[in-house]
Amino acid sequence: MWVMRMQYISTRNPDLRLQASQVIAQGISQEGGLFVPEKLPLVGEKLPLWLHMDYRGLAKEIFQLFLTDFSPEEIGHCVEAAYVPAKFEGEAPVKLVPLTNSGAACYLLELWHGPTCAFKDMALQILPHFLTKALQKSAQGQEAVILVATSGDTGKAALEGFRDVPGTRLLVFYPRDGVSPLQKRQMATQEGKNVGVCAIEGNFDDAQTSVKGIFTDCGMQQELKKRGMQFSSANSINWGRLLPQIVYYIYSYLELHRSGKLLSWEEPVNIVVPTGNFGNILAAYYARCMGLPVKKFICASNRNKVLSDFIRTGVYDRRREFFATSSPSMDILISSNLERLLYALSGGDSAALANWMGQLAKQGWYDIGPAMKGRVQSLFYGGFCGESGTSQAIREAWEQEGYLCDPHTAVALDVYGQYEKDTGDNSTPAIIASTASPYKFAGSVLGALGPLATQDEFENLHRLEELTHTQAPRQLSALRDKEIRFQDVVSKDATATYVRRALGLG
């Protein structure tokens, strides 16, 4: 199959043109922009041809459209090594579960059956394979130093994905008081000779800002180059992290056709995503741009509702109180991937985008104006769910559906209910992203169902099992007996110093 050569450009530098291997190896553009495909491939006519493909076959087809400097054999190796059935509890790494008692046709897209029980596994099991091949192609075999800021799930998924991968070193930073006890223990007990974990005194935005600053530090880049190393990223600012997420939205649409729930290839779905950094919902938007029939994207925020406020007003304003919630992976006030959406909706206006990002950095807010706001609202609905609403959604899902969900999925369920009420659209089938195992947040889920949670997260696991007659994933239960390896804590201003010390830069 002949595929047109795909080039990538930076959202802030329209003159830059790179190959896929270069953008995956580099992660972020040197001027701070994010890499995007110069032109998205169209696949609408291919959907019927892909109907009977399994997940791995579909992934290979889609990746070949984007990774045009990778051979089909290289892509095949990456896919087969990443989506091993034993890692994902079955042949298909995702599951589509209907909500049988819902008035509308609702389906939960379970993305958490991988080794760390969160949707980040879908991308971070394959990114190490993409990256090692990319380094061989574009970086003369340099060692990749991967820096990750995490609000909980990305960190563990990256640690597990990159553990002992040759030619890589991984450092993960998380907010000390901003992740669940099990998320923290997952990271603190991580095995592997090439990994490190450090807590930051601050919130996720502090961690993310610190890491981005290191990426664009020219002096440190030069020091790394002298030692045969270069920075890269496993956050969703890296195109290699975002690309795999497109696959599961297309796969879920095909699943609805396979089960007879959709009757024509023009019939649209709504896609509901709980998100803080905007990457997961952006992947769904890219799938629509490629030809997937989507009517509306429902962006679900928790109490840190900067995204839902933006969709409703056209003003992005991070100058607000930060809340630590029961859905910590969404406790974010600076949503990096929104930059990619604005670049697309502005017609690739790098100057306008740079101006908005500059305003965000300097004054803490920007206004995209009425025309751009209209474009956003034509595609996206924004809503938020507070803590009491999250608990209620967990309880209702269990009592009405017999479905045990985590707080992030609960936020999505609540906001989807708001969308139905506000719009009257209860006939369009809805795919709702379920992003984490409920057992990763056992204390919060247990409390929502009635019993008081304890300070012992492993006791909470046991109590939740007994109450619901379900079983905790073995990889979470096994954490009790694993050795704590990482306990470092630094201020947000000392992150670069920590990286220098960890890499032996002096």
C-alpha positions in Angstrom: 0.0 0.0 0.0 1.4 3.4 -1.0 1.0 6.1 1.6 1.7 9.8 1.1 4.7 11.0 3.1 3.4 12.6 6.3 5.1 15.7 7.6 4.6 17.4 10.9 4.7 21.1 11.8 4.9 23.0 15.1 1.8 24.9 16.3 4.1 27.9 16.9 6.5 27.6 13.9 4.8 27.1 10.6 8.2 26.9 8.7 9.2 23.7 10.5 8.8 20.4 8.7 9.8 17.1 10.4 9.2 13.4 9.9 7.3 11.2 12.4 10.4 9.7 13.9 11.8 13.2 14.6 8.8 14.5 16.4 8.4 11.3 18.5 12.1 11.5 19.5 12.0 15.2 20.2 8.6 15.3 22.0 8.1 19.0 21.9 9.3 21.7 19.5 12.2 23.8 20.7 10.2 27.1 20.8 7.5 25.4 23.0 5.0 24.5 20.3 3.4 21.1 19.9 3.8 18.9 16.8 0.8 18.2 14.6 0.3 16.5 11.2 0.5 18.9 8.4 -2.6 17.2 6.9 -4.8 14.5 8.5 -5.5 11.4 6.4 -9.2 10.7 5.5 -10.5 7.3 6.4 -14.3 7.5 6.1 -14.4 5.3 3.0 -12.1 2.8 4.7 -14.3 2.2 7.7 -16.4 -0.6 6.1 -13.2 -2.2 4.9 -11.9 -2.2 8.5 -15.1 -3.7 10.0 -13.8 -7.2 10.6 -10.2 -6.2 11.7 -9.1 -7.0 15.3 -7.7 -4.2 17.4 -4.1 -4.9 16.5 -4.8 -5.0 12.8 -6.7 -1.7 12.9 -3.9 -0.1 14.8 -1.4 -1.1 12.2 -3.6 0.3 9.4 -4.0 3.7 11.2 -0.3 4.0 12.3 0.9 3.4 8.7 -1.0 6.6 7.7 0.9 8.7 10.2 4.3 7.0 10.7 5.3 7.1 7.0 9.1 6.9 7.8 8.5 3.6 9.6 8.3 0.4 7.6 5.1 -1.8 7.9 7.3 -4.4 9.5 8.5 -1.9 12.2 5.0 -0.8 12.9 3.8 -4.4 13.1 6.5 -5.2 15.6 5.6 -2.2 17.8 1.9 -3.2 17.8 2.4 -6.8 18.5 4.9 -6.1 21.3 2.6 -3.5 22.9 -0.9 -5.1 22.8 -0.1 -8.5 24.0 -3.3 -10.2 25.1 -1.8 -11.3 28.4 -1.2 -7.6 29.3 -4.7 -6.5 28.6 -6.9 -9.4 29.9 -8.0 -10.6 26.5 -7.6 -10.4 22.7 -9.0 -6.8 22.6 -7.3 -4.4 24.9 -10.5 -2.3 25.3 -14.1 -3.3 26.1 -17.3 -1.7 25.1 -20.0 -2.2 27.8 -23.6 -1.2 27.3 -25.6 0.6 30.0 -28.7 -1.5 29.8 -31.0 0.7 32.0 -30.2 4.0 30.4 -32.8 5.7 28.2 -30.4 6.4 25.5 -28.0 4.0 23.8 -24.9 4.5 26.0 -21.7 2.5 25.9 -18.8 2.6 28.3 -15.5 2.3 26.5 -13.3 0.6 29.2 -9.8 1.7 28.6 -8.3 0.4 31.8 -7.6 -3.3 31.3 -3.8 -2.8 30.9 -1.0 -3.4 33.4 -1.5 -0.2 35.4 -5.3 -0.2 35.3 -5.7 3.2 33.5 -6.3 4.4 30.0 -2.8 5.7 29.7 -1.6 2.1 29.1 -3.3 2.2 25.7 -0.6 4.7 24.5 2.2 4.1 26.9 2.6 0.4 26.2 3.4 1.2 22.6 5.2 4.6 22.9 8.5 3.0 24.1 8.6 0.9 21.0 7.9 3.9 18.8 10.5 5.9 20.6 13.3 3.4 20.4 12.8 3.0 16.6 12.5 6.7 16.2 15.8 7.3 18.0 17.5 4.8 15.7 16.2 6.7 12.7 16.6 10.3 13.7 18.9 10.7 16.6 21.9 8.6 15.7 21.2 6.2 18.6 21.3 8.9 21.3 19.9 7.9 24.7 16.5 9.4 25.4 15.9 11.2 28.7 12.2 11.1 29.1 10.7 13.6 31.6 7.1 13.1 32.7 4.7 15.3 34.7 1.8 13.3 36.0 -1.5 13.9 37.8 -1.5 10.3 38.7 -2.0 7.7 35.9 0.5 8.8 33.2 3.4 8.4 35.7 2.8 4.8 36.5 1.9 3.9 32.9 5.1 5.5 31.6 7.2 3.8 34.3 5.8 0.5 33.4 6.1 1.0 29.7 9.7 2.3 29.7 11.0 0.0 32.5 14.4 -1.3 31.4 13.9 -0.3 27.8 17.4 0.0 26.3 18.5 3.5 25.3 16.0 5.3 27.6 16.0 7.0 31.0 12.8 8.1 32.6 12.1 10.6 35.4 8.6 11.1 36.7 7.3 14.1 38.7 4.0 14.1 40.5 2.2 16.5 43.0 3.0 15.2 46.4 -0.6 15.6 47.7 -2.4 15.4 44.4 -2.6 11.7 43.6 -4.5 8.9 45.2 -2.7 6.6 47.7 -2.7 3.7 45.3 -1.4 5.9 42.4 1.4 7.1 44.7 2.3 3.6 45.8 2.3 2.4 42.2 5.0 4.9 41.4 7.0 4.6 44.6 7.4 0.9 44.2 8.2 0.9 40.5 10.9 -1.6 39.4 13.5 -0.9 36.8 17.1 0.3 36.6 16.4 3.3 34.3 13.6 5.0 36.1 13.2 7.6 38.8 10.3 9.2 40.7 10.1 12.5 42.6 7.2 14.3 44.3 6.9 18.1 43.8 5.5 20.4 46.5 2.7 21.9 44.5 0.0 20.8 42.1 0.1 19.2 38.7 0.3 22.5 36.8 3.5 23.3 38.8 5.0 19.9 37.8 4.0 20.4 34.2 5.3 23.9 34.0 8.6 22.9 35.5 9.1 20.0 33.1 8.2 22.1 30.1 10.8 24.7 31.2 13.5 22.0 31.3 12.5 20.9 27.8 13.2 24.4 26.4 16.3 25.0 28.4 18.9 25.4 25.6 21.8 25.1 28.1 20.7 21.8 29.4 20.0 20.5 25.9 23.6 21.3 24.9 24.9 19.5 28.0 22.8 16.4 27.2 24.0 16.5 23.5 27.6 16.4 24.6 26.8 13.2 26.6 25.0 11.5 23.7 21.5 12.2 25.2 18.4 14.2 24.3 15.2 15.0 26.0 11.9 13.5 25.0 8.4 13.3 26.6 5.9 10.6 27.4 3.2 13.1 28.2 0.5 13.7 25.6 2.5 16.7 24.3 4.4 13.9 22.4 2.5 13.0 19.2 3.6 9.4 19.8 1.4 9.4 22.9 -1.6 11.0 21.3 -1.7 8.9 18.1 -2.5 5.5 19.7 -5.6 7.1 21.4 -7.2 7.8 18.0 -7.4 4.0 17.4 -9.7 3.1 20.2 -12.3 5.7 19.1 -12.4 4.3 15.6 -12.4 0.7 17.0 -15.4 1.5 19.3 -17.4 2.9 16.4 -16.7 -0.3 14.4 -17.7 -2.4 17.4 -21.1 -0.7 17.4 -21.5 -1.6 13.7 -20.3 -5.2 14.4 -23.0 -5.6 17.1 -25.7 -4.1 14.9 -26.2 -1.0 17.1 -25.4 1.3 14.1 -27.2 0.8 10.8 -25.4 3.1 8.4 -21.9 4.4 8.0 -23.2 8.0 8.2 -24.9 7.5 11.6 -23.0 9.6 14.2 -22.2 9.0 17.8 -21.5 11.4 20.7 -18.2 10.9 22.5 -18.0 11.8 26.2 -14.6 12.1 27.8 -13.5 13.1 31.4 -10.4 15.2 30.8 -8.1 17.7 32.3 -5.3 18.0 29.9 -7.5 17.6 26.8 -5.4 14.9 25.2 -7.9 12.1 25.3 -10.8 14.1 23.9 -8.5 15.7 21.3 -7.7 12.2 19.9 -11.5 11.7 19.4 -11.6 15.1 17.6 -8.8 14.0 15.3 -10.7 10.8 14.6 -13.7 13.0 13.5 -11.4 15.1 11.3 -10.3 11.8 9.6 -13.9 10.9 8.8 -15.4 9.2 12.0 -19.1 10.3 12.2 -19.3 12.2 15.5 -22.1 14.6 16.4 -20.8 16.2 19.6 -17.8 15.9 21.9 -18.9 16.2 25.6 -16.0 17.5 27.6 -16.5 16.5 31.3 -14.6 18.5 34.0 -14.5 18.0 37.7 -14.4 21.0 40.2 -11.4 22.3 38.4 -13.6 23.3 35.5 -11.3 25.5 33.5 -12.1 23.6 30.3 -15.9 23.6 30.6 -15.8 27.3 31.4 -13.7 27.9 28.3 -16.1 26.0 26.1 -19.0 28.0 27.4 -17.4 31.4 27.4 -14.4 31.4 25.0 -12.2 32.7 27.8 -9.5 30.5 29.2 -8.7 31.7 32.7 -6.4 29.7 35.0 -6.5 32.4 37.7 -8.7 30.4 40.1 -8.6 28.3 43.2 -7.1 24.8 42.6 -9.1 21.9 44.2 -7.8 18.5 45.1 -10.6 16.1 44.2 -11.5 12.4 44.1 -10.7 12.5 40.4 -7.1 13.7 40.6 -6.1 12.9 37.1 -8.3 15.8 36.1 -7.0 18.2 38.7 -5.4 20.5 36.1 -5.7 24.2 35.3 -3.3 24.4 32.3 -4.6 22.1 29.5 -1.6 21.6 27.2 -3.4 19.9 24.3 -6.0 22.6 23.9 -3.2 24.4 21.9 -3.5 21.7 19.2 -7.3 22.2 19.0 -7.0 26.0 18.7 -4.4 25.6 16.0 -6.7 23.4 14.0 -9.8 25.6 14.5 -7.9 28.8 13.7 -6.8 27.4 10.3 -3.2 27.0 11.5 -2.8 30.6 12.6 0.5 30.3 14.5 0.7 34.0 15.2 -2.7 34.1 16.9 -1.9 30.9 18.8 1.4 32.3 20.1 -0.4 35.4 21.2 -2.9 33.4 23.2 -0.3 31.2 24.8 1.8 34.3 25.6 -1.2 35.9 27.3 -1.8 32.7 29.3 1.8 32.7 30.5 2.0 36.4 31.3 -1.5 37.3 32.6 -3.1 34.0 33.2 -6.0 34.2 30.7 -6.9 34.7 27.1 -10.1 35.3 25.1 -10.4 33.6 21.6 -13.2 35.9 20.5 -16.7 35.2 19.3 -15.8 33.6 15.9 -13.5 31.0 17.4 -15.9 30.5 20.4 -18.6 29.6 17.9 -16.3 27.0 16.2 -15.5 25.4 19.5 -19.2 25.3 20.6 -20.3 23.8 17.3 -18.3 20.7 18.2 -18.0 20.7 22.0 -20.3 20.7 25.0 -18.7 21.5 28.3 -20.0 20.6 31.7 -18.6 19.9 35.2 -19.4 17.7 38.2 -18.5 18.5 41.8 -17.6 16.0 44.6 -21.2 15.3 45.7 -22.3 14.8 42.1 -19.3 12.4 41.6 -20.3 10.3 44.6 -23.9 10.2 43.5 -23.0 9.1 39.9 -20.9 6.3 41.3 -23.8 5.2 43.6 -26.4 5.4 40.8 -24.2 3.5 38.3 -23.9 0.7 40.9 -27.6 0.7 42.0 -29.2 1.2 38.6 -26.8 -0.6 36.3 -24.7 -2.9 38.6 -21.7 -1.1 37.1 -18.8 -0.2 39.4 -17.0 2.9 38.1 -14.2 5.1 39.3 -14.6 8.9 40.0 -13.3 10.1 36.6 -15.9 7.9 34.8 -18.5 9.1 37.2 -17.8 12.7 36.2 -18.3 11.7 32.6 -21.6 10.0 33.4 -22.9 13.0 35.3 -22.0 15.5 32.6 -23.5 13.3 29.9 -26.7 13.5 31.9 -26.4 17.3 31.9 -25.9 17.3 28.1 -29.0 15.2 27.6 -31.1 17.5 29.8 -29.8 20.7 28.2 -30.0 19.6 24.6 -32.8 17.0 24.5 -30.4 14.8 22.5 -31.2 11.3 23.9 -31.3 9.4 20.7 -27.7 9.7 19.5 -25.6 6.7 20.6 -23.0 7.8 23.2 -19.5 6.4 23.7 -18.4 7.3 27.2 -14.7 6.9 28.0 -14.1 4.9 31.2 -10.6 5.8 32.1 -9.6 3.9 35.2 -10.4 0.9 37.3 -12.6 1.7 40.3 -10.1 -0.1 42.5 -7.4 2.6 41.8 -9.7 4.9 43.9 -11.1 2.4 46.3 -11.5 4.8 49.2 -13.6 7.3 47.2 -15.7 4.6 45.5 -16.3 2.8 48.8 -17.4 6.1 50.4 -19.7 6.8 47.6 -21.5 3.5 48.1 -22.1 4.0 51.8 -19.4 2.5 54.0 -16.7 4.8 55.5 -13.3 4.4 53.9 -10.3 3.7 56.1 -6.8 5.2 56.0 -5.5 1.8 54.8 -6.0 1.7 51.1 -5.5 -2.1 51.0 -8.3 -2.5 53.6 -10.5 -0.4 51.3 -9.7 -2.7 48.4 -10.8 -5.7 50.5 -14.0 -3.9 51.7 -15.0 -2.9 48.2 -14.5 -6.5 47.0 -16.8 -7.8 49.8 -19.4 -5.1 49.3 -19.7 -5.5 45.5 -18.7 -9.1 45.0 -16.2 -8.0 42.4 -12.4 -8.5 42.4 -9.6 -6.0 42.6 -7.0 -6.2 39.8 -4.1 -8.4 41.1 -1.5 -5.8 40.1 -3.1 -3.4 42.7 -3.5 -5.9 45.4 0.1 -7.0 45.0 1.3 -3.5 45.8 1.0 -4.1 49.5 4.1 -6.3 49.6 6.3 -4.3 47.2 9.3 -2.4 48.4 9.1 1.4 48.5 12.0 2.7 46.2 11.3 6.4 45.7 10.5 9.0 48.4 12.2 12.1 47.1 10.3 15.4 47.4 11.5 18.8 45.9 10.1 22.2 45.5 8.7 23.2 42.1 11.7 25.5 41.6 14.2 22.7 42.3 13.0 20.3 39.5 15.8 21.2 37.1 18.4 20.8 39.8 17.0 17.3 40.6 17.2 16.4 36.9 20.8 17.6 36.7 21.7 15.5 39.7 19.8 12.4 38.5 21.6 12.6 35.1 25.0 13.3 36.6 25.3 16.8 34.9 26.7 18.5 38.0 
